[in-house]
């Protein structure tokens, strides 16, 4: 029959690294370290956004991937506690990470190989000349856009055209005035 021993105390527990441990042997991070890593991640996020305002040419993708890789490493090492784990686990994880980097590298080489044909196709799909701009709409003074001129209303101070008298019509000839 096997006996279940009580968990080791933090002073009895040592597997190759120093630092704080709880009663189950998990590494306990200091708040100062967690806050420092968090601030580094926020800073790298701001750097990522700042870099997008500059055209670095072929380095755009490399810089973006470099910043993203640095952020991923910070998360893996401190928030996932890989920094304090066994070396074998760390080796397995970084080998997997290396294979992913290798596959992304092959993908980028393939993209670079076909970039000239992609650029040529985009150039061919662009319209030959841009659409002409519409002429500005001219609205006569005293006229409200979207309403017929008869609908213009207002006081003479607001609309001088409203006070202009209509041209007088000539009187119609009387029957007595017409020759017989």
Secondary structure, 3 states (H helix, E strand, C coil): CCCCCCCCCCCCCCCCCCCCECCCCCECCCHHHHHHHHHHHHHHHHHHHHHCCCCCCCHHHHHHHHHHHHHHHHHHHHHCCHHHCCHHHHHHHHHHHHHHHHHHHHHHHHHHHHHHHHHHHHHHHCCCCCCCCCCCCCCCCCCCCCCCHHHCCCCCCCCHHHHCCCCCCCCCCCCCCCCC
